[in-house]
């Protein structure tokens, strides 16, 4: 679970309802995915984004919210970790991904090659975050990207 993030139009938070469990004396790791819940002040509705057991599931760490955009710090899929054996491959670094309030993917917040973490949202797609691309963590600013390919 993450701390909730509040904007003038909504509040969002991340939950993990499947941490794992003990089955026949063995620990099950769970789904490795997380859900994000968003409460929209305009419609006074709460809805679940990225159901953790669905094909749209993500590996969320934290959320940041502007008045129009949800920014999620996402970890690489477990399959990528298993296939590569772990760091230091950039594809395994946490990245900031951005979505509409309905859960539609907009694009990455930044194309920085390093880890992107601890975001705070500004206006629209603006974010300030910690970035590791300069061989150490430093403060970075991004306005959203369409694609990093």
DSSP file (Angstrom, degrees, kcal/mol; ACC not computed):
  #  RESIDUE AA STRUCTURE BP1 BP2  ACC     N-H-->O    O-->H-N    N-H-->O    O-->H-N    TCO  KAPPA ALPHA  PHI   PSI    X-CA   Y-CA   Z-CA
    1    1 A X              0   0    0      0, 0.0     2,-0.2     0, 0.0    14,-0.2   0.000 360.0 360.0 360.0 145.8    0.0    0.0    0.0
    2    2 A X        -     0   0    0     12,-1.9     2,-0.1     1,-0.1    60,-0.1  -0.686 360.0 -89.4-112.7 169.4    1.2    3.5   -0.7
    3    3 A X        -     0   0    0     -2,-0.2    60,-0.4     1,-0.1    11,-0.3  -0.453  51.9-104.1 -68.7 152.0    0.4    6.9    0.8
    4    4 A X        -     0   0    0      9,-0.1     2,-0.4    -2,-0.1     9,-0.2  -0.519  29.7-147.0 -76.7 149.7   -2.5    8.6   -0.8
    5    5 A X  E     -A   12   0A   0      7,-2.8     7,-2.2    -2,-0.2     2,-0.4  -0.973  12.7-156.2-119.5 136.4   -1.8   11.5   -3.1
    6    6 A X  E     +A   11   0A   0     -2,-0.4     2,-0.2     5,-0.2     5,-0.2  -0.891  16.6 169.2-118.6 136.1   -4.2   14.4   -3.4
    7    7 A X        -     0   0    0      3,-2.8    59,-0.1    -2,-0.4    60,-0.1  -0.704  53.3 -92.3-125.5-175.4   -4.9   17.0   -6.1
    8    8 A X  S    S+     0   0    0     -2,-0.2    59,-0.1     1,-0.2     3,-0.1   0.618 124.5  34.9 -73.4 -11.5   -7.6   19.6   -6.5
    9    9 A X  S    S-     0   0    0      1,-0.2    32,-2.4    57,-0.2    33,-0.6   0.574 123.7  -3.4-118.7 -14.1   -9.7   17.1   -8.5
   10   10 A X  E     - B   0  40A   0     30,-0.2    -3,-2.8    31,-0.1     2,-0.3  -0.976  49.8-130.2-164.6 172.0   -9.0   13.6   -7.0
   11   11 A X  E     -AB   6  39A   0     28,-1.9    28,-3.1    -2,-0.3     2,-0.3  -0.992  25.9-175.1-134.1 141.5   -7.2   11.4   -4.6
   12   12 A X  E     +AB   5  38A   0     -7,-2.2    -7,-2.8    -2,-0.3     2,-0.3  -0.968   6.1 173.6-137.0 151.5   -5.4    8.2   -5.5
   13   13 A X  E     - B   0  37A   0     24,-2.2    24,-2.8    -2,-0.3     2,-0.4  -0.984  25.8-122.7-153.7 158.2   -3.6    5.4   -3.7
   14   14 A X  E     - B   0  36A   0     -2,-0.3   -12,-1.9   -11,-0.3     2,-0.3  -0.821  26.0-175.3-104.8 140.8   -2.0    2.0   -4.4
   15   15 A X  E     - B   0  35A   0     20,-3.0    20,-3.0    -2,-0.4     2,-0.5  -0.965  17.2-158.3-132.5 152.8   -3.1   -1.2   -2.7
   16   16 A X        +     0   0    0     -2,-0.3     3,-0.3    18,-0.2    18,-0.1  -0.907  14.7 171.9-129.6 102.9   -1.8   -4.7   -2.9
   17   17 A X  S    S+     0   0    0     -2,-0.5     2,-0.3     1,-0.2     3,-0.2   0.518  72.4  59.0 -89.6  -5.3   -4.4   -7.2   -1.8
   18   18 A X        +     0   0    0     15,-0.3    13,-0.8     1,-0.1    14,-0.5  -0.579  52.5 149.8-125.3  68.9   -2.4  -10.3   -2.8
   19   19 A X        -     0   0    0      1,-0.3     2,-0.2    -3,-0.3    -1,-0.1   0.737  67.3 -96.1 -68.0 -21.8    0.8  -10.1   -0.8
   20   20 A X        -     0   0    0     -3,-0.2    -1,-0.3     2,-0.0     2,-0.3  -0.612  39.4-137.8 122.9 172.2    1.0  -13.9   -0.8
   21   21 A X  E     -D   28   0B   0      7,-0.9     7,-3.6    -2,-0.2     2,-0.6  -0.962  24.6 -93.7-157.7 168.1   -0.1  -16.6    1.6
   22   22 A X  E     -D   27   0B   0     -2,-0.3     2,-0.5     5,-0.2     5,-0.2  -0.849  39.1-178.1 -94.9 123.2    1.0  -19.8    3.1
   23   23 A X  E >  S-D   26   0B   0      3,-3.3     3,-2.1    -2,-0.6    -2,-0.0  -0.986  72.0 -17.2-124.3 121.6   -0.4  -22.8    1.2
   24   24 A X  T 3  S-     0   0    0     -2,-0.5    -1,-0.1     1,-0.3     3,-0.1   0.867 129.5 -52.2  51.1  40.6    0.4  -26.3    2.5
   25   25 A X  T 3  S+     0   0    0      1,-0.2     2,-0.4    -3,-0.0    -1,-0.3   0.461 118.9 108.2  79.7   1.0    3.3  -24.9    4.6
   26   26 A X  E <  S-D   23   0B   0     -3,-2.1    -3,-3.3    -5,-0.0     2,-0.4  -0.900  71.2-118.1-114.6 142.0    4.9  -23.0    1.7
   27   27 A X  E     -D   22   0B   0     -2,-0.4     2,-0.5    -5,-0.2    -5,-0.2  -0.635  21.4-153.3 -79.4 126.7    4.9  -19.3    1.1
   28   28 A X  E     -D   21   0B   0     -7,-3.6    -7,-0.9    -2,-0.4     3,-0.1  -0.869  10.5-142.9 -97.1 131.8    3.1  -18.2   -2.2
   29   29 A X        -     0   0    0     -2,-0.5     3,-0.4     1,-0.2     2,-0.1   0.561  35.1-136.5 -73.5  -8.5    4.5  -14.9   -3.5
   30   30 A X        -     0   0    0      1,-0.2    -1,-0.2    -9,-0.1   -11,-0.2  -0.405  44.9 -46.5  82.4-164.1    1.1  -13.6   -4.6
   31   31 A X        -     0   0    0    -13,-0.8    -1,-0.2     2,-0.2     3,-0.1   0.637  58.2-137.6 -84.3 -16.0    0.4  -11.9   -7.9
   32   32 A X  S    S+     0   0    0    -14,-0.5     2,-0.3    -3,-0.4    46,-0.1   0.586  72.2 103.6  64.9  11.3    3.4   -9.4   -7.9
   33   33 A X        -     0   0    0    -15,-0.2   -15,-0.3    26,-0.1     2,-0.3  -0.779  57.5-148.2-121.6 166.2    0.9   -6.8   -9.1
   34   34 A X  B     -E   58   0C   0     24,-2.9    24,-0.9    -2,-0.3     2,-0.3  -0.891   7.7-133.5-132.9 159.7   -0.9   -3.9   -7.5
   35   35 A X  E     -B   15   0A   0    -20,-3.0   -20,-3.0    -2,-0.3     2,-0.5  -0.849  12.1-150.0-109.9 150.2   -4.2   -2.0   -7.8
   36   36 A X  E     -BC  14  49A   0     13,-2.6    13,-4.3    -2,-0.3     2,-0.4  -0.988   9.0-160.3-119.4 129.2   -4.6    1.7   -7.9
   37   37 A X  E     -BC  13  48A   0    -24,-2.8   -24,-2.2    -2,-0.5     2,-0.4  -0.907   7.2-168.9-108.9 137.4   -7.8    3.2   -6.6
   38   38 A X  E     -BC  12  47A   0      9,-2.5     9,-2.4    -2,-0.4     2,-0.6  -0.991  11.4-158.4-128.7 131.2   -8.9    6.7   -7.6
   39   39 A X  E     -BC  11  46A   0    -28,-3.1   -28,-1.9    -2,-0.4     2,-0.6  -0.953  13.7-152.3-108.9 117.6  -11.6    8.9   -6.1
   40   40 A X  E  >> -BC  10  45A   0      5,-2.7     4,-1.5    -2,-0.6     5,-1.1  -0.801   3.7-158.3 -92.4 117.8  -12.8   11.6   -8.5
   41   41 A X  T  45S+     0   0    0    -32,-2.4    -1,-0.1    -2,-0.6   -31,-0.1   0.846  89.0  56.5 -65.4 -34.7  -14.2   14.7   -6.7
   42   42 A X  T  45S+     0   0    0    -33,-0.6    -1,-0.2     1,-0.2   -32,-0.1   0.916 120.8  27.1 -65.9 -43.8  -16.2   15.9   -9.7
   43   43 A X  T  45S-     0   0    0      2,-0.2    -1,-0.2    -3,-0.0    -2,-0.2   0.564  98.2-134.3 -94.8  -9.3  -18.2   12.7  -10.1
   44   44 A X  T  <5 +     0   0    0     -4,-1.5     2,-0.4     1,-0.2    -3,-0.2   0.872  62.5 130.4  55.1  39.9  -17.9   11.6   -6.4
   45   45 A X  E   < -C   40   0A   0     -5,-1.1    -5,-2.7     2,-0.0     2,-0.4  -0.931  48.4-151.9-124.6 148.9  -17.0    8.2   -7.6
   46   46 A X  E     +C   39   0A   0     -2,-0.4     2,-0.3    -7,-0.2    -7,-0.2  -0.953  20.8 175.7-114.8 135.1  -14.3    5.8   -6.6
   47   47 A X  E     -C   38   0A   0     -9,-2.4    -9,-2.5    -2,-0.4     2,-0.5  -0.991  29.1-118.7-142.8 154.3  -13.0    3.2   -9.1
   48   48 A X  E     -C   37   0A   0     -2,-0.3     2,-0.4   -11,-0.2     3,-0.2  -0.749  25.5-164.1 -91.4 128.2  -10.3    0.6   -9.2
   49   49 A X  E     +C   36   0A   0    -13,-4.3   -13,-2.6    -2,-0.5     3,-0.1  -0.881  68.1   9.9-107.8 144.9   -7.6    1.0  -11.9
   50   50 A X  S    S-     0   0    0     -2,-0.4     8,-0.4   -15,-0.2    -1,-0.2   0.939  79.5-141.2  58.1  56.3   -5.3   -1.9  -12.9
   51   51 A X    >   -     0   0    0     -3,-0.2     3,-2.1     1,-0.2     5,-0.2  -0.251  15.0-128.1 -47.6 128.5   -6.9   -4.7  -11.0
   52   52 A X  T 3  S+     0   0    0      1,-0.3    -1,-0.2   -19,-0.1   -19,-0.1   0.668 104.5  45.8 -65.1 -18.5   -4.0   -6.7   -9.8
   53   53 A X  T 3  S+     0   0    0      3,-0.0    -1,-0.3   -20,-0.0     2,-0.2   0.107  98.7  92.9-107.6  21.7   -5.2  -10.1  -11.2
   54   54 A X  S X  S-     0   0    0     -3,-2.1     3,-1.7    -4,-0.1     0, 0.0  -0.628  90.3-105.8-108.6 168.4   -6.1   -8.7  -14.6
   55   55 A X  T 3  S+     0   0    0      1,-0.3    -1,-0.1    -2,-0.2    -3,-0.1   0.719 120.8  58.5 -63.5 -20.0   -4.2   -8.5  -17.9
   56   56 A X  T 3  S+     0   0    0     -5,-0.2    -1,-0.3     2,-0.0    -4,-0.1   0.350  79.5 136.3 -89.3   5.7   -3.9   -4.7  -17.2
   57   57 A X    <   -     0   0    0     -3,-1.7     2,-0.3    -6,-0.1    -6,-0.1  -0.162  33.4-168.2 -59.0 146.3   -2.1   -5.3  -13.9
   58   58 A X  B     -E   34   0C   0    -24,-0.9   -24,-2.9    -8,-0.4     2,-0.8  -0.830  29.2-119.1-127.7 167.1    1.0   -3.2  -13.1
   59   59 A X        -     0   0    0     16,-0.4    16,-3.1    -2,-0.3     2,-0.2  -0.777  44.7-176.7-107.1  84.2    3.7   -3.3  -10.5
   60   60 A X  E     +F   74   0D   0     -2,-0.8    14,-0.2    14,-0.2     3,-0.1  -0.571  24.3 173.7 -87.5 142.9    3.1    0.1   -8.8
   61   61 A X  E     -     0   0D   0     12,-2.8     2,-0.3     1,-0.5    -1,-0.2   0.743  69.0 -10.0-106.6 -51.8    5.2    1.5   -6.0
   62   62 A X  E     -F   73   0D   0     11,-0.6    11,-2.3   -60,-0.1    -1,-0.5  -0.928  59.5-137.3-144.3 166.0    3.8    5.0   -5.5
   63   63 A X  E     -F   72   0D   0    -60,-0.4     2,-0.3    -2,-0.3     9,-0.2  -0.930   8.4-168.2-126.2 152.5    1.4    7.4   -7.1
   64   64 A X  E     -F   71   0D   0      7,-2.5     7,-3.3    -2,-0.3     2,-0.4  -0.989  13.8-156.5-136.5 142.4    1.5   11.1   -7.8
   65   65 A X  E     -F   70   0D   0     -2,-0.3     5,-0.2     5,-0.2    56,-0.2  -0.972  14.2-179.7-131.8 125.2   -1.6   13.1   -8.9
   66   66 A X        -     0   0    0      3,-2.6   -57,-0.2    -2,-0.4    57,-0.1  -0.392  55.5 -87.5 -98.3-171.5   -2.1   16.4  -10.8
   67   67 A X  S    S+     0   0    0     55,-0.4    56,-0.1     1,-0.2     3,-0.1   0.674 125.2  16.0 -72.1 -14.9   -5.5   17.8  -11.6
   68   68 A X  S    S+     0   0    0     56,-0.3     2,-0.4     1,-0.2    33,-0.4   0.530 118.0  60.8-130.3 -13.7   -5.6   15.7  -14.9
   69   69 A X        -     0   0    0     55,-0.3    -3,-2.6    31,-0.1     2,-0.5  -0.961  55.1-150.1-133.9 137.1   -2.9   13.0  -14.7
   70   70 A X  E     -FG  65  99D   0     29,-2.8    29,-2.7    -2,-0.4     2,-0.5  -0.914  17.8-164.3 -99.8 122.9   -2.1   10.0  -12.6
   71   71 A X  E     -FG  64  98D   0     -7,-3.3    -7,-2.5    -2,-0.5     2,-0.4  -0.942   6.6-169.3-110.2 127.9    1.7    9.3  -12.5
   72   72 A X  E     -FG  63  97D   0     25,-3.0    25,-2.7    -2,-0.5     2,-0.8  -0.958  22.6-136.1-120.9 131.0    2.7    5.8  -11.2
   73   73 A X  E     -FG  62  96D   0    -11,-2.3   -12,-2.8    -2,-0.4   -11,-0.6  -0.785  36.5-167.0 -80.2 115.1    6.2    4.6  -10.3
   74   74 A X  E     -FG  60  95D   0     21,-3.2    21,-2.4    -2,-0.8   -14,-0.2  -0.890  15.5-143.9-115.0 137.3    6.2    1.2  -11.9
   75   75 A X        -     0   0    0    -16,-3.1   -16,-0.4    -2,-0.4    18,-0.1  -0.565  37.0 -93.3 -86.2 157.1    8.6   -1.7  -11.5
   76   76 A X        -     0   0    0     16,-0.6    -1,-0.1    -2,-0.2    16,-0.1  -0.338  54.7 -86.1 -64.9 151.9    9.6   -3.9  -14.4
   77   77 A X    >>  -     0   0    0      1,-0.1     4,-1.4    -3,-0.1     3,-0.7  -0.260  34.6-117.7 -58.3 148.0    7.5   -7.1  -14.8
   78   78 A X  H 3> S+     0   0    0      1,-0.3     4,-2.5     2,-0.2     5,-0.2   0.864 114.5  61.6 -55.7 -38.3    8.7  -10.1  -12.8
   79   79 A X  H 3> S+     0   0    0      1,-0.2     4,-2.4     2,-0.2    -1,-0.3   0.888 101.6  51.8 -57.7 -40.5    9.4  -12.0  -16.0
   80   80 A X  H <> S+     0   0    0     -3,-0.7     4,-1.9     1,-0.2     6,-0.3   0.886 109.7  49.8 -64.5 -38.6   12.0   -9.3  -17.0
   81   81 A X  H  X>S+     0   0    0     -4,-1.4     4,-1.9     1,-0.2     5,-0.6   0.928 112.6  46.6 -63.8 -45.1   13.7   -9.7  -13.7
   82   82 A X  H  <5S+     0   0    0     -4,-2.5    -2,-0.2     1,-0.2    -1,-0.2   0.891 113.4  48.0 -67.0 -39.5   13.9  -13.5  -14.0
   83   83 A X  H  <5S+     0   0    0     -4,-2.4    -1,-0.2    -5,-0.2    -2,-0.2   0.846 119.9  36.6 -71.6 -33.6   15.1  -13.4  -17.6
   84   84 A X  H  <5S-     0   0    0     -4,-1.9    -2,-0.2    -5,-0.2    -1,-0.2   0.647 101.8-124.7 -95.1 -16.3   17.9  -10.8  -17.0
   85   85 A X  T  <5 -     0   0    0     -4,-1.9     2,-0.2    -5,-0.2    -3,-0.2   0.553  60.0 -74.7  82.7   6.8   19.0  -11.9  -13.5
   86   86 A X  S > <S+     0   0    0     -5,-0.6     3,-0.7    -6,-0.3     6,-0.1  -0.559  80.3  28.7 105.3-168.8   18.4   -8.5  -12.0
   87   87 A X  T 3  S+     0   0    0      1,-0.3     3,-0.1    -2,-0.2     0, 0.0  -0.030  81.4  50.8 -52.6 161.5   20.3   -5.1  -12.2
   88   88 A X  T 3  S+     0   0    0      0, 0.0    -1,-0.3     0, 0.0     5,-0.1  -0.904  78.2 107.0-102.5  17.4   22.1   -3.2  -13.7
   89   89 A X    X   -     0   0    0     -3,-0.7     3,-2.1     1,-0.2     4,-0.3  -0.344  66.9-136.4 -59.0 128.0   20.0   -3.4  -16.9
   90   90 A X  G >  S+     0   0    0      1,-0.3     3,-1.7     2,-0.2    -1,-0.2   0.784  99.7  71.1 -57.7 -29.0   18.1   -0.1  -17.4
   91   91 A X  G 3  S+     0   0    0      1,-0.3    -1,-0.3   -11,-0.1    -2,-0.1   0.693  96.3  53.9 -63.5 -15.2   15.0   -2.0  -18.4
   92   92 A X  G <  S+     0   0    0     -3,-2.1   -16,-0.6   -16,-0.1    -1,-0.3   0.542  83.6 108.4 -94.7  -8.8   14.7   -3.0  -14.8
   93   93 A X  S <  S-     0   0    0     -3,-1.7     2,-0.1    -4,-0.3   -19,-0.1  -0.395  82.8-100.5 -66.9 144.0   14.8    0.5  -13.3
   94   94 A X        -     0   0    0    -19,-0.1    22,-2.7    -2,-0.1     2,-0.3  -0.426  46.1-162.8 -61.1 139.6   11.6    1.9  -11.9
   95   95 A X  E     -G   74   0D   0    -21,-2.4   -21,-3.2    20,-0.2     2,-0.6  -0.932  20.7-118.7-128.5 150.5    9.9    4.2  -14.4
   96   96 A X  E     -G   73   0D   0     -2,-0.3    13,-2.6   -23,-0.2    14,-0.6  -0.804  33.4-174.8 -90.0 118.6    7.2    6.9  -14.1
   97   97 A X  E     -GH  72 108D   0    -25,-2.7   -25,-3.0    -2,-0.6     2,-0.4  -0.889  11.6-143.2-113.8 145.8    4.2    6.0  -16.3
   98   98 A X  E     +GH  71 107D   0      9,-2.5     8,-3.1    -2,-0.4     9,-1.3  -0.894  19.3 174.6-119.9 143.0    1.3    8.4  -16.8
   99   99 A X  E     -GH  70 105D   0    -29,-2.7   -29,-2.8    -2,-0.4     6,-0.2  -0.918  31.3-109.7-138.1 157.6   -2.4    7.6  -17.1
  100  100 A X    >   -     0   0    0      4,-2.3     3,-1.6    -2,-0.3   -31,-0.1  -0.307  47.3 -97.7 -74.3 172.5   -5.8    9.4  -17.4
  101  101 A X  T 3  S+     0   0    0    -33,-0.4    -1,-0.1     1,-0.3   -63,-0.1   0.635 127.1  57.8 -68.7 -12.5   -8.1    9.2  -14.4
  102  102 A X  T 3  S-     0   0    0      2,-0.1    -1,-0.3   -53,-0.0   -64,-0.0   0.465 123.4-104.2 -93.7  -3.4   -9.9    6.4  -16.3
  103  103 A X    <   +     0   0    0     -3,-1.6     2,-0.4     1,-0.3    -2,-0.1   0.536  69.4 148.1  94.7   7.6   -6.7    4.3  -16.5
  104  104 A X        -     0   0    0      1,-0.1    -4,-2.3     2,-0.0    -1,-0.3  -0.636  52.8-115.5 -77.7 129.2   -5.8    4.9  -20.1
  105  105 A X  E     +H   99   0D   0     -2,-0.4    -6,-0.3    -6,-0.2     3,-0.1  -0.455  34.7 176.4 -66.2 128.8   -2.0    5.0  -20.7
  106  106 A X  E     -     0   0D   0     -8,-3.1     2,-0.3     1,-0.4    -7,-0.2   0.818  50.3 -87.8 -97.3 -46.0   -0.8    8.4  -21.9
  107  107 A X  E     -H   98   0D   0     -9,-1.3    -9,-2.5    40,-0.0    -1,-0.4  -0.913  54.1 -47.1 157.0 178.5    2.9    7.8  -22.0
  108  108 A X  E     -H   97   0D   0     -2,-0.3    37,-3.0   -11,-0.2   -11,-0.2  -0.432  39.5-136.4 -73.2 152.8    6.1    7.8  -19.9
  109  109 A X  S    S+     0   0    0    -13,-2.6    35,-1.6    35,-0.3     2,-0.3   0.849  86.0   2.8 -74.4 -34.0    6.7   10.9  -17.7
  110  110 A X        -     0   0    0    -14,-0.6    -1,-0.2    33,-0.1   -14,-0.1  -0.974  54.0-140.7-149.4 155.7   10.4   11.0  -18.8
  111  111 A X        +     0   0    0     -2,-0.3    31,-0.0    -3,-0.1   -16,-0.0   0.125  52.4 143.8-104.6  18.9   12.8    9.1  -21.1
  112  112 A X        -     0   0    0      1,-0.1    -2,-0.1     3,-0.0     4,-0.1  -0.311  51.0-138.5 -55.9 137.6   15.6    9.2  -18.5
  113  113 A X  S    S+     0   0    0      2,-0.1   -20,-0.2    20,-0.1    -1,-0.1   0.633  77.8  74.5 -76.6 -12.0   17.7    6.0  -18.7
  114  114 A X  S    S-     0   0    0      1,-0.2     2,-0.2   -21,-0.0    19,-0.1  -0.163 100.5 -65.7 -89.7-174.8   18.0    5.9  -14.9
  115  115 A X        -     0   0    0    -20,-0.1    17,-1.8   -22,-0.0     2,-0.5  -0.518  45.4-154.3 -68.9 139.0   15.7    4.9  -12.1
  116  116 A X  E     +I  131   0E   0    -22,-2.7     2,-0.3    -2,-0.2    15,-0.2  -0.975  30.5 151.2-120.3 115.9   12.8    7.4  -11.8
  117  117 A X  E     +I  130   0E   0     13,-2.7    13,-3.0    -2,-0.5   -21,-0.1  -0.913  37.8  30.9-144.8 164.9   11.3    7.5   -8.3
  118  118 A X  E    S-     0   0E   0     -2,-0.3    -1,-0.2    11,-0.2     2,-0.1   0.892  71.6-170.0  56.2  51.5    9.5    9.6   -5.6
  119  119 A X  E     -     0   0E   0     10,-0.2     2,-0.4    -3,-0.1    10,-0.2  -0.388  18.0-163.9 -75.9 148.1    7.5   11.8   -8.0
  120  120 A X  E     -I  128   0E   0      8,-2.5     8,-2.5   -56,-0.1     2,-0.2  -0.999  23.5-128.3-126.2 130.7    5.5   14.8   -7.0
  121  121 A X  E     +I  127   0E   0     -2,-0.4     6,-0.2     6,-0.2   -56,-0.1  -0.503  25.8 178.6 -84.2 147.3    3.0   16.1   -9.6
  122  122 A X        -     0   0    0      4,-2.6     2,-0.4     1,-0.2   -55,-0.4   0.254  55.8 -29.1-107.2-123.9    2.8   19.6  -10.9
  123  123 A X  S >  S-     0   0    0    -57,-0.1     3,-2.3   -56,-0.1     2,-0.2  -0.838 110.0 -31.9-101.3 136.0    0.3   20.9  -13.5
  124  124 A X  T 3  S-     0   0    0     -2,-0.4   -55,-0.3     1,-0.3   -56,-0.3  -0.388 133.8 -12.0  60.1-119.9   -0.9   18.4  -16.2
  125  125 A X  T 3  S+     0   0    0     18,-0.2    -1,-0.3    -2,-0.2     2,-0.1   0.341 101.5 125.6 -97.1   6.0    1.9   16.0  -16.9
  126  126 A X    <   +     0   0    0     -3,-2.3    -4,-2.6    17,-0.2     2,-0.3  -0.408  33.5 173.8 -65.9 138.1    4.6   17.9  -15.1
  127  127 A X  E     -IJ 121 142E   0     15,-2.4    15,-2.3    -6,-0.2     2,-0.4  -0.996  26.0-153.5-142.6 147.5    6.5   15.9  -12.4
  128  128 A X  E     +IJ 120 141E   0     -8,-2.5    -8,-2.5    -2,-0.3     2,-0.3  -0.976  36.4 155.0-112.7 133.9    9.5   16.5  -10.2
  129  129 A X  E     - J   0 140E   0     11,-2.2    11,-3.0    -2,-0.4     2,-0.4  -0.940  47.5 -92.5-152.9 168.7   11.2   13.3   -9.2
  130  130 A X  E     -IJ 117 139E   0    -13,-3.0   -13,-2.7    -2,-0.3     2,-0.4  -0.793  42.8-169.1 -90.2 133.2   14.5   11.6   -8.1
  131  131 A X  E     -IJ 116 138E   0      7,-3.0     7,-2.2    -2,-0.4     3,-0.3  -0.965  21.3-165.6-128.5 138.1   16.5   10.4  -11.0
  132  132 A X    >   +     0   0    0    -17,-1.8     3,-0.8    -2,-0.4     4,-0.2   0.238  60.1 105.7-106.2  14.1   19.6    8.1  -11.0
  133  133 A X  T 3  S+     0   0    0    -18,-0.3    -1,-0.2     1,-0.3     4,-0.1   0.668  72.3  62.8 -72.8 -14.1   20.8    8.6  -14.6
  134  134 A X  T 3  S-     0   0    0      2,-0.7    -1,-0.3    -3,-0.3     3,-0.0  -0.154 126.1 -92.1-102.0  39.0   23.8   10.8  -13.5
  135  135 A X  S <  S+     0   0    0     -3,-0.8     2,-0.3     1,-0.0    -2,-0.1   0.617 108.7  39.6  62.7  17.6   25.5    8.0  -11.5
  136  136 A X  S    S-     0   0    0     -4,-0.2    -2,-0.7    -5,-0.1     2,-0.3  -0.933 102.3 -75.0-174.3 167.3   23.7    9.1   -8.3
  137  137 A X        +     0   0    0     -2,-0.3     2,-0.3    -5,-0.1    -5,-0.2  -0.601  54.3 162.6 -80.8 135.1   20.3   10.4   -7.4
  138  138 A X  E     -J  131   0E   0     -7,-2.2    -7,-3.0    -2,-0.3     2,-0.3  -0.953  43.6 -91.0-142.9 162.3   19.4   13.9   -8.3
  139  139 A X  E     -J  130   0E   0     -2,-0.3     2,-0.3    -9,-0.2    -9,-0.2  -0.572  47.6-177.3 -76.1 135.1   16.3   16.0   -8.6
  140  140 A X  E     -J  129   0E   0    -11,-3.0   -11,-2.2    -2,-0.3     2,-0.4  -0.902  17.5-149.2-133.8 161.0   14.8   16.0  -12.1
  141  141 A X  E     +J  128   0E   0     -2,-0.3     2,-0.3   -13,-0.2   -13,-0.2  -0.988  18.0 174.4-131.2 137.9   11.8   17.7  -13.9
  142  142 A X  E     -J  127   0E   0    -15,-2.3   -15,-2.4    -2,-0.4   -32,-0.1  -0.983  26.2-159.6-143.6 155.4    9.8   16.3  -16.8
  143  143 A X        -     0   0    0     -2,-0.3   -18,-0.2     1,-0.2   -17,-0.2   0.200  61.2 -86.2-117.8  13.1    6.7   17.3  -18.7
  144  144 A X        -     0   0    0    -35,-1.6     2,-0.3   -17,-0.1   -35,-0.3   0.180  37.7-132.2  94.6 145.4    5.7   13.9  -20.2
  145  145 A X        -     0   0    0    -37,-3.0     3,-0.1     1,-0.1   -35,-0.1  -0.897   9.0-140.3-128.6 157.9    6.8   12.1  -23.3
  146  146 A X  S    S-     0   0    0      1,-0.4     2,-0.3    -2,-0.3    -1,-0.1   0.867  84.8 -17.3 -83.6 -39.7    4.9   10.3  -26.0
  147  147 A X        -     0   0    0    -40,-0.1    -1,-0.4   -39,-0.0   -36,-0.1  -0.980  44.8-147.0-161.5 153.9    7.3    7.4  -26.3
  148  148 A X              0   0    0     -2,-0.3   -41,-0.0     1,-0.1    -1,-0.0   0.132 360.0 360.0-112.3  19.1   10.9    6.6  -25.4
  149  149 A X              0   0    0      0, 0.0    -1,-0.1     0, 0.0   -38,-0.0   0.434 360.0 360.0 -99.8 360.0   11.7    4.4  -28.4
